[in-house]
């Protein structure tokens, strides 16, 4: 394990990607980046992170802006529930923690949208806690290089915790992300991997079965075109630009002949706190 850890850190010094959230230890900005990176590629996140951080430089600014403005600025990132959760987390930080992101796991995981991984990432990258932040890329590296066997996320976190160097969690975790994202990819580039001498799977010949593929829990997502998700996204985009009357819901969703389906989608947005009905004759839908 010592040689594995050393090689990871050596490679990282020269090869870690320069990303805007890696230039700060501000807990709020790190939380923003981690929420944005959920199920979203780094390249897409960068410009959104820069704009969002400028508009909402701290939890108070985000909470004060209101959820509608946060959802508007989230346009183009998808998975819009993350925007709502981030606003709710900012509000909770203001009301429960005097506007300061907490540093302990229990308090972090009590914030809306913050789970085990995000809590670990904030604790490592903002506060220097010696814990592993294990994303899909890091699980792949650990499964192939260390265990040569499938790993659940919980097992990967426990293994990662044993590998994190004391006082060096930021460097170790960020480098593990990049190794998995650029070298130990789904189709691994073993010939240029700095860990090939330490890699249990490569040492055994690197053949099938691939321990990462056997351990992968990813499921194929349902078709997007024509789905409720597509209509929901279209309606949210329309709401970002103004109100939508009840008569215009179906067109806004892209289903001009299915008003019942559009009304159901509108109802779900209201129930989840994205939107509200206002006025009475006729009512209009608007962001909360």
Secondary structure as a PSIPRED ss2 file (coil, helix, strand):
# PSIPRED VFORMAT (PSIPRED V4.0)

   1 X C   1.000  0.000  0.000
   2 X H   0.000  1.000  0.000
   3 X H   0.000  1.000  0.000
   4 X H   0.000  1.000  0.000
   5 X H   0.000  1.000  0.000
   6 X H   0.000  1.000  0.000
   7 X H   0.000  1.000  0.000
   8 X H   0.000  1.000  0.000
   9 X H   0.000  1.000  0.000
  10 X H   0.000  1.000  0.000
  11 X H   0.000  1.000  0.000
  12 X H   0.000  1.000  0.000
  13 X H   0.000  1.000  0.000
  14 X H   0.000  1.000  0.000
  15 X H   0.000  1.000  0.000
  16 X C   1.000  0.000  0.000
  17 X C   1.000  0.000  0.000
  18 X C   1.000  0.000  0.000
  19 X C   1.000  0.000  0.000
  20 X H   0.000  1.000  0.000
  21 X H   0.000  1.000  0.000
  22 X H   0.000  1.000  0.000
  23 X H   0.000  1.000  0.000
  24 X C   1.000  0.000  0.000
  25 X C   1.000  0.000  0.000
  26 X C   1.000  0.000  0.000
  27 X H   0.000  1.000  0.000
  28 X H   0.000  1.000  0.000
  29 X H   0.000  1.000  0.000
  30 X H   0.000  1.000  0.000
  31 X H   0.000  1.000  0.000
  32 X H   0.000  1.000  0.000
  33 X H   0.000  1.000  0.000
  34 X H   0.000  1.000  0.000
  35 X H   0.000  1.000  0.000
  36 X H   0.000  1.000  0.000
  37 X H   0.000  1.000  0.000
  38 X C   1.000  0.000  0.000
  39 X C   1.000  0.000  0.000
  40 X C   1.000  0.000  0.000
  41 X C   1.000  0.000  0.000
  42 X H   0.000  1.000  0.000
  43 X H   0.000  1.000  0.000
  44 X H   0.000  1.000  0.000
  45 X H   0.000  1.000  0.000
  46 X H   0.000  1.000  0.000
  47 X H   0.000  1.000  0.000
  48 X H   0.000  1.000  0.000
  49 X H   0.000  1.000  0.000
  50 X H   0.000  1.000  0.000
  51 X H   0.000  1.000  0.000
  52 X H   0.000  1.000  0.000
  53 X H   0.000  1.000  0.000
  54 X H   0.000  1.000  0.000
  55 X H   0.000  1.000  0.000
  56 X C   1.000  0.000  0.000
  57 X C   1.000  0.000  0.000
  58 X C   1.000  0.000  0.000
  59 X H   0.000  1.000  0.000
  60 X H   0.000  1.000  0.000
  61 X H   0.000  1.000  0.000
  62 X H   0.000  1.000  0.000
  63 X H   0.000  1.000  0.000
  64 X H   0.000  1.000  0.000
  65 X H   0.000  1.000  0.000
  66 X C   1.000  0.000  0.000
  67 X H   0.000  1.000  0.000
  68 X H   0.000  1.000  0.000
  69 X H   0.000  1.000  0.000
  70 X H   0.000  1.000  0.000
  71 X H   0.000  1.000  0.000
  72 X H   0.000  1.000  0.000
  73 X H   0.000  1.000  0.000
  74 X C   1.000  0.000  0.000
  75 X C   1.000  0.000  0.000
  76 X C   1.000  0.000  0.000
  77 X C   1.000  0.000  0.000
  78 X C   1.000  0.000  0.000
  79 X C   1.000  0.000  0.000
  80 X C   1.000  0.000  0.000
  81 X H   0.000  1.000  0.000
  82 X H   0.000  1.000  0.000
  83 X H   0.000  1.000  0.000
  84 X H   0.000  1.000  0.000
  85 X H   0.000  1.000  0.000
  86 X H   0.000  1.000  0.000
  87 X H   0.000  1.000  0.000
  88 X H   0.000  1.000  0.000
  89 X H   0.000  1.000  0.000
  90 X H   0.000  1.000  0.000
  91 X H   0.000  1.000  0.000
  92 X H   0.000  1.000  0.000
  93 X H   0.000  1.000  0.000
  94 X H   0.000  1.000  0.000
  95 X H   0.000  1.000  0.000
  96 X H   0.000  1.000  0.000
  97 X H   0.000  1.000  0.000
  98 X C   1.000  0.000  0.000
  99 X C   1.000  0.000  0.000
 100 X C   1.000  0.000  0.000
 101 X C   1.000  0.000  0.000
 102 X C   1.000  0.000  0.000
 103 X C   1.000  0.000  0.000
 104 X C   1.000  0.000  0.000
 105 X H   0.000  1.000  0.000
 106 X H   0.000  1.000  0.000
 107 X H   0.000  1.000  0.000
 108 X H   0.000  1.000  0.000
 109 X H   0.000  1.000  0.000
 110 X C   1.000  0.000  0.000
 111 X C   1.000  0.000  0.000
 112 X C   1.000  0.000  0.000
 113 X C   1.000  0.000  0.000
 114 X C   1.000  0.000  0.000
 115 X C   1.000  0.000  0.000
 116 X H   0.000  1.000  0.000
 117 X H   0.000  1.000  0.000
 118 X H   0.000  1.000  0.000
 119 X H   0.000  1.000  0.000
 120 X H   0.000  1.000  0.000
 121 X H   0.000  1.000  0.000
 122 X H   0.000  1.000  0.000
 123 X H   0.000  1.000  0.000
 124 X H   0.000  1.000  0.000
 125 X H   0.000  1.000  0.000
 126 X H   0.000  1.000  0.000
 127 X H   0.000  1.000  0.000
 128 X C   1.000  0.000  0.000
 129 X C   1.000  0.000  0.000
 130 X C   1.000  0.000  0.000
 131 X C   1.000  0.000  0.000
 132 X C   1.000  0.000  0.000
 133 X C   1.000  0.000  0.000
 134 X C   1.000  0.000  0.000
 135 X C   1.000  0.000  0.000
 136 X H   0.000  1.000  0.000
 137 X H   0.000  1.000  0.000
 138 X H   0.000  1.000  0.000
 139 X H   0.000  1.000  0.000
 140 X H   0.000  1.000  0.000
 141 X H   0.000  1.000  0.000
 142 X H   0.000  1.000  0.000
 143 X H   0.000  1.000  0.000
 144 X H   0.000  1.000  0.000
 145 X H   0.000  1.000  0.000
 146 X H   0.000  1.000  0.000
 147 X H   0.000  1.000  0.000
 148 X C   1.000  0.000  0.000
 149 X C   1.000  0.000  0.000
 150 X C   1.000  0.000  0.000
 151 X C   1.000  0.000  0.000
 152 X C   1.000  0.000  0.000
 153 X H   0.000  1.000  0.000
 154 X H   0.000  1.000  0.000
 155 X H   0.000  1.000  0.000
 156 X H   0.000  1.000  0.000
 157 X H   0.000  1.000  0.000
 158 X H   0.000  1.000  0.000
 159 X H   0.000  1.000  0.000
 160 X H   0.000  1.000  0.000
 161 X H   0.000  1.000  0.000
 162 X H   0.000  1.000  0.000
 163 X H   0.000  1.000  0.000
 164 X C   1.000  0.000  0.000
 165 X C   1.000  0.000  0.000
 166 X C   1.000  0.000  0.000
 167 X C   1.000  0.000  0.000
 168 X C   1.000  0.000  0.000
 169 X H   0.000  1.000  0.000
 170 X H   0.000  1.000  0.000
 171 X H   0.000  1.000  0.000
 172 X H   0.000  1.000  0.000
 173 X H   0.000  1.000  0.000
 174 X H   0.000  1.000  0.000
 175 X H   0.000  1.000  0.000
 176 X H   0.000  1.000  0.000
 177 X H   0.000  1.000  0.000
 178 X H   0.000  1.000  0.000
 179 X H   0.000  1.000  0.000
 180 X H   0.000  1.000  0.000
 181 X H   0.000  1.000  0.000
 182 X H   0.000  1.000  0.000
 183 X C   1.000  0.000  0.000
 184 X C   1.000  0.000  0.000
 185 X C   1.000  0.000  0.000
 186 X C   1.000  0.000  0.000
 187 X C   1.000  0.000  0.000
 188 X C   1.000  0.000  0.000
 189 X C   1.000  0.000  0.000
 190 X H   0.000  1.000  0.000
 191 X H   0.000  1.000  0.000
 192 X H   0.000  1.000  0.000
 193 X C   1.000  0.000  0.000
 194 X C   1.000  0.000  0.000
 195 X C   1.000  0.000  0.000
 196 X C   1.000  0.000  0.000
 197 X C   1.000  0.000  0.000
 198 X C   1.000  0.000  0.000
 199 X C   1.000  0.000  0.000
 200 X H   0.000  1.000  0.000
 201 X H   0.000  1.000  0.000
 202 X H   0.000  1.000  0.000
 203 X H   0.000  1.000  0.000
 204 X C   1.000  0.000  0.000
 205 X C   1.000  0.000  0.000
 206 X C   1.000  0.000  0.000
 207 X C   1.000  0.000  0.000
 208 X C   1.000  0.000  0.000
 209 X C   1.000  0.000  0.000
 210 X C   1.000  0.000  0.000
 211 X H   0.000  1.000  0.000
 212 X H   0.000  1.000  0.000
 213 X H   0.000  1.000  0.000
 214 X H   0.000  1.000  0.000
 215 X H   0.000  1.000  0.000
 216 X C   1.000  0.000  0.000
 217 X C   1.000  0.000  0.000
 218 X C   1.000  0.000  0.000
 219 X C   1.000  0.000  0.000
 220 X C   1.000  0.000  0.000
 221 X C   1.000  0.000  0.000
 222 X C   1.000  0.000  0.000
 223 X C   1.000  0.000  0.000
 224 X C   1.000  0.000  0.000
 225 X C   1.000  0.000  0.000
 226 X C   1.000  0.000  0.000
 227 X C   1.000  0.000  0.000
 228 X H   0.000  1.000  0.000
 229 X H   0.000  1.000  0.000
 230 X H   0.000  1.000  0.000
 231 X H   0.000  1.000  0.000
 232 X H   0.000  1.000  0.000
 233 X H   0.000  1.000  0.000
 234 X H   0.000  1.000  0.000
 235 X H   0.000  1.000  0.000
 236 X H   0.000  1.000  0.000
 237 X H   0.000  1.000  0.000
 238 X H   0.000  1.000  0.000
 239 X H   0.000  1.000  0.000
 240 X H   0.000  1.000  0.000
 241 X C   1.000  0.000  0.000
 242 X C   1.000  0.000  0.000
 243 X C   1.000  0.000  0.000
 244 X E   0.000  0.000  1.000
 245 X E   0.000  0.000  1.000
 246 X H   0.000  1.000  0.000
 247 X H   0.000  1.000  0.000
 248 X H   0.000  1.000  0.000
 249 X H   0.000  1.000  0.000
 250 X H   0.000  1.000  0.000
 251 X H   0.000  1.000  0.000
 252 X H   0.000  1.000  0.000
 253 X H   0.000  1.000  0.000
 254 X C   1.000  0.000  0.000
 255 X C   1.000  0.000  0.000
 256 X C   1.000  0.000  0.000
 257 X C   1.000  0.000  0.000
 258 X C   1.000  0.000  0.000
 259 X H   0.000  1.000  0.000
 260 X H   0.000  1.000  0.000
 261 X H   0.000  1.000  0.000
 262 X H   0.000  1.000  0.000
 263 X H   0.000  1.000  0.000
 264 X H   0.000  1.000  0.000
 265 X H   0.000  1.000  0.000
 266 X H   0.000  1.000  0.000
 267 X H   0.000  1.000  0.000
 268 X H   0.000  1.000  0.000
 269 X H   0.000  1.000  0.000
 270 X H   0.000  1.000  0.000
 271 X H   0.000  1.000  0.000
 272 X H   0.000  1.000  0.000
 273 X C   1.000  0.000  0.000
 274 X C   1.000  0.000  0.000
 275 X E   0.000  0.000  1.000
 276 X E   0.000  0.000  1.000
 277 X E   0.000  0.000  1.000
 278 X E   0.000  0.000  1.000
 279 X C   1.000  0.000  0.000
 280 X C   1.000  0.000  0.000
 281 X C   1.000  0.000  0.000
 282 X C   1.000  0.000  0.000
 283 X C   1.000  0.000  0.000
 284 X E   0.000  0.000  1.000
 285 X E   0.000  0.000  1.000
 286 X E   0.000  0.000  1.000
 287 X E   0.000  0.000  1.000
 288 X C   1.000  0.000  0.000
